[in-house]
Amino acid sequence: MRYVIYLCFSVFFIINTYGQDVASIIKEARRLETSLNEKAAFNKFKEVLHVQPNHLLATTKCSELASRISKREKSKVIREAYYSVAKSYANASLKIDATSSDANAAMAIAMGRAALDKSGKEKIEAVKEIKKYCDLALKYNASNYVAWHIIGKWHYEVSNLNGLERAAAKIFFGGLPSSSLKESIQAYEKAKGIDPSFLLNYLELARAYKRNNEKQKAIQMLQTLTSLQNKTEDDVNIKAEAVNFLKEIQ
């Protein structure tokens, strides 16, 4: 009996210790992320998975961070390696919980970043899959501002596909869902309403307004963007792009 009690106490102690360890690792990972040190944050979230391999937050954050890091890599080989890692972690998240809005959004992000380096059939296939995962992300959480942003980007890019790409979509996939610049702007505005501190959304919304011949609104978005605090490591470059874009259209 004493042995059983001792064993139960030991198991409880180990579980409790692991729980505390995971909480402290996550806290440090978040601190690193907000300190704009995303590679260190990525590695710290990976530590969580050494303790709890099926930790949904950790797999999802690893995917998100790998996607963001990939964009800043100059080498195409390294970028593609990060794309692959981001997609793998997103897949892991979806295996843990296919109804997770954040996991579906993470997959859409990973596929979207990879699609930037693709062309032809591969690009069109990614376009269809991105929309599918975004729709699922919004189905499970209609207030997921990241998913709304990706939907905005999806409409912007798809409405701007050239004739050859549209022909390929029709041949290989029977066409694509309808898209429009108006729907792009609406989705970006929805994302802005949910999280007005999301810098990238302002830049993409400015581009959409500029393309829609609404220059003053584009300028307003860019001016707002440059006044906001950086939240991700990408935001330094995003602000630089905004400043250059503002000079171009003023």
VMD Tcl script that draws the C-alpha trace (Angstrom):
set ca {
  {0.00 0.00 0.00}
  {2.82 2.37 0.90}
  {4.45 1.59 -2.44}
  {1.25 2.45 -4.33}
  {0.88 5.73 -2.43}
  {4.55 6.55 -3.06}
  {4.17 5.72 -6.78}
  {1.06 7.89 -7.13}
  {2.78 10.78 -5.33}
  {5.85 10.40 -7.57}
  {3.75 10.44 -10.74}
  {1.86 13.51 -9.50}
  {5.15 15.25 -8.67}
  {6.63 14.49 -12.09}
  {3.50 15.68 -13.93}
  {3.33 18.82 -11.82}
  {7.03 19.53 -12.37}
  {6.68 19.02 -16.13}
  {3.67 21.35 -16.12}
  {5.66 24.04 -14.35}
  {8.61 23.53 -16.70}
  {6.37 23.86 -19.76}
  {4.75 27.01 -18.39}
  {8.13 28.62 -17.72}
  {9.46 27.64 -21.16}
  {6.39 29.10 -22.86}
  {6.72 32.29 -20.83}
  {10.34 32.65 -21.96}
  {9.42 31.82 -25.56}
  {6.78 34.56 -25.57}
  {9.25 37.01 -24.03}
  {11.76 36.26 -26.77}
  {9.08 36.68 -29.44}
  {7.96 40.07 -28.10}
  {11.64 41.04 -27.86}
  {11.79 40.48 -31.65}
  {14.16 37.51 -31.37}
  {12.10 35.02 -33.35}
  {14.75 32.36 -33.99}
  {15.39 32.12 -30.24}
  {11.63 32.01 -29.60}
  {11.26 29.27 -32.22}
  {13.95 27.18 -30.52}
  {12.37 27.79 -27.12}
  {8.95 26.61 -28.30}
  {10.66 23.50 -29.67}
  {11.88 22.81 -26.13}
  {8.25 22.54 -25.03}
  {7.79 19.72 -27.53}
  {10.64 17.77 -25.95}
  {8.54 17.67 -22.77}
  {5.06 17.54 -24.33}
  {5.22 16.45 -27.99}
  {1.49 17.06 -28.49}
  {1.41 20.59 -27.11}
  {-0.89 22.42 -29.54}
  {0.28 25.95 -28.75}
  {3.94 24.95 -29.21}
  {3.42 23.19 -32.55}
  {1.32 26.09 -33.84}
  {3.79 28.75 -32.71}
  {6.70 26.78 -34.21}
  {4.84 26.77 -37.53}
  {4.03 30.50 -37.37}
  {7.57 31.46 -36.42}
  {9.16 29.24 -39.07}
  {6.93 30.90 -41.68}
  {7.95 34.38 -40.52}
  {11.65 33.50 -40.33}
  {11.55 32.00 -43.83}
  {10.56 35.32 -45.38}
  {13.73 37.00 -44.12}
  {16.13 34.33 -45.40}
  {18.00 35.36 -48.55}
  {18.93 31.84 -49.61}
  {16.15 30.05 -51.50}
  {17.39 26.71 -50.14}
  {17.10 27.92 -46.53}
  {13.73 29.56 -47.23}
  {12.37 26.29 -48.62}
  {13.73 24.40 -45.62}
  {11.82 26.72 -43.28}
  {8.68 26.41 -45.45}
  {8.90 22.64 -45.06}
  {9.38 22.93 -41.29}
  {6.46 25.37 -41.00}
  {4.18 23.01 -42.91}
  {5.31 20.01 -40.82}
  {4.49 21.81 -37.56}
  {1.14 22.95 -38.95}
  {0.39 19.34 -39.89}
  {1.32 18.28 -36.36}
  {-1.06 20.91 -34.95}
  {-3.91 19.71 -37.16}
  {-3.32 16.11 -36.07}
  {-3.65 17.24 -32.45}
  {-6.81 19.26 -33.16}
  {-8.21 19.63 -36.67}
  {-10.80 22.11 -35.33}
  {-8.17 24.54 -34.06}
  {-8.59 27.89 -35.81}
  {-4.96 28.82 -35.13}
  {-3.68 25.50 -36.51}
  {-5.65 25.94 -39.75}
  {-4.43 29.53 -40.05}
  {-0.85 28.35 -39.47}
  {-1.20 25.91 -42.36}
  {-2.60 28.65 -44.60}
  {0.35 30.90 -43.69}
  {2.90 28.14 -44.34}
  {1.37 27.34 -47.72}
  {1.08 31.02 -48.60}
  {4.73 31.74 -47.89}
  {5.81 28.71 -49.92}
  {3.55 29.74 -52.81}
  {5.50 32.99 -53.22}
  {8.43 30.97 -54.58}
  {6.26 28.77 -56.82}
  {4.79 29.16 -60.27}
  {2.42 27.39 -62.62}
  {0.54 24.32 -61.41}
  {2.23 24.29 -57.98}
  {1.22 27.87 -57.30}
  {-2.39 27.30 -58.37}
  {-2.65 24.16 -56.24}
  {-1.38 26.11 -53.22}
  {-3.93 28.86 -53.91}
  {-6.81 26.39 -53.61}
  {-5.44 24.84 -50.42}
  {-4.80 28.21 -48.76}
  {-8.45 29.19 -49.23}
  {-9.59 25.88 -47.78}
  {-7.55 26.27 -44.58}
  {-8.55 29.93 -44.17}
  {-12.21 29.02 -44.47}
  {-11.74 26.36 -41.78}
  {-9.88 28.80 -39.52}
  {-12.79 31.24 -39.74}
  {-15.36 28.48 -39.33}
  {-13.85 27.60 -35.95}
  {-13.17 31.22 -34.92}
  {-14.76 34.05 -36.88}
  {-12.58 36.54 -34.96}
  {-9.27 35.11 -36.14}
  {-7.71 38.29 -37.51}
  {-4.78 36.41 -39.07}
  {-7.18 34.28 -41.10}
  {-9.07 37.39 -42.24}
  {-5.77 38.94 -43.30}
  {-4.84 35.85 -45.32}
  {-8.27 35.87 -46.97}
  {-7.61 39.49 -47.90}
  {-4.25 38.55 -49.40}
  {-5.85 35.58 -51.17}
  {-8.48 37.76 -52.88}
  {-5.84 40.35 -53.78}
  {-3.49 37.84 -55.39}
  {-6.12 35.65 -57.08}
  {-7.93 38.65 -58.56}
  {-4.56 39.65 -60.02}
  {-3.63 36.31 -61.63}
  {-2.59 36.54 -65.25}
  {-4.33 34.80 -68.12}
  {-1.93 31.84 -68.23}
  {-2.35 31.17 -64.51}
  {-6.14 31.33 -64.79}
  {-6.04 28.96 -67.76}
  {-3.87 26.56 -65.76}
  {-6.33 26.72 -62.87}
  {-9.18 25.82 -65.18}
  {-7.28 22.96 -66.84}
  {-5.87 21.36 -63.69}
  {-8.48 22.22 -61.06}
  {-11.64 23.24 -62.89}
  {-11.09 26.88 -62.02}
  {-10.83 28.82 -58.77}
  {-13.40 30.28 -56.37}
  {-14.50 33.80 -57.25}
  {-12.29 36.62 -56.03}
  {-12.26 40.39 -56.16}
  {-10.33 43.43 -55.00}
  {-13.45 44.60 -53.13}
  {-13.53 41.38 -51.10}
  {-9.79 41.75 -50.43}
  {-10.33 45.21 -48.94}
  {-13.30 44.01 -46.88}
  {-11.26 41.14 -45.41}
  {-8.30 43.40 -44.59}
  {-10.66 45.88 -42.94}
  {-12.19 43.04 -40.92}
  {-8.71 42.03 -39.71}
  {-7.94 45.65 -38.82}
  {-11.13 45.92 -36.81}
  {-10.25 42.83 -34.77}
  {-6.58 43.71 -34.22}
  {-5.66 47.32 -35.07}
  {-2.02 46.73 -34.06}
  {-1.24 44.25 -36.89}
  {1.27 46.20 -39.01}
  {1.45 43.93 -42.07}
  {-2.31 44.23 -42.52}
  {-2.02 48.03 -42.95}
  {0.65 47.62 -45.62}
  {-1.38 45.09 -47.60}
  {-4.55 47.16 -47.19}
  {-2.70 50.21 -48.49}
  {-1.66 48.24 -51.57}
  {-5.25 47.14 -52.12}
  {-6.57 50.70 -51.77}
  {-3.88 51.97 -54.16}
  {-4.85 49.34 -56.75}
  {-8.49 50.35 -56.24}
  {-7.59 53.98 -57.07}
  {-8.20 55.14 -53.48}
  {-4.88 56.88 -52.94}
  {-5.85 58.91 -49.87}
  {-7.01 55.82 -48.02}
  {-3.75 54.08 -48.95}
  {-1.78 57.03 -47.57}
  {-3.84 56.97 -44.37}
  {-3.09 53.27 -43.84}
  {0.64 53.81 -44.36}
  {0.77 56.78 -42.01}
  {-1.04 54.79 -39.32}
  {1.32 51.85 -39.83}
  {4.46 53.93 -39.28}
  {3.08 55.26 -35.99}
  {2.50 51.81 -34.47}
  {4.80 49.84 -32.17}
  {6.73 46.88 -33.62}
  {5.28 43.52 -32.57}
  {7.21 41.07 -34.75}
  {10.72 40.91 -36.18}
  {9.24 41.54 -39.63}
  {7.80 44.88 -38.56}
  {11.09 46.78 -39.00}
  {11.15 45.83 -42.69}
  {7.40 46.37 -43.03}
  {7.79 49.96 -41.80}
  {10.66 50.53 -44.23}
  {8.46 49.25 -47.09}
  {5.65 51.54 -45.92}
  {7.93 54.60 -45.92}
  {9.11 53.85 -49.47}
  {5.55 53.17 -50.64}
  {4.39 56.44 -49.09}
  {7.10 58.39 -50.95}
  {6.07 56.67 -54.16}
  {2.38 57.56 -54.02}
  {2.39 60.99 -52.37}
}
mol new
graphics top color blue
foreach p $ca { graphics top sphere $p radius 0.5 }
foreach p [lrange $ca 0 end-1] q [lrange $ca 1 end] { graphics top cylinder $p $q radius 0.2 }
display resetview
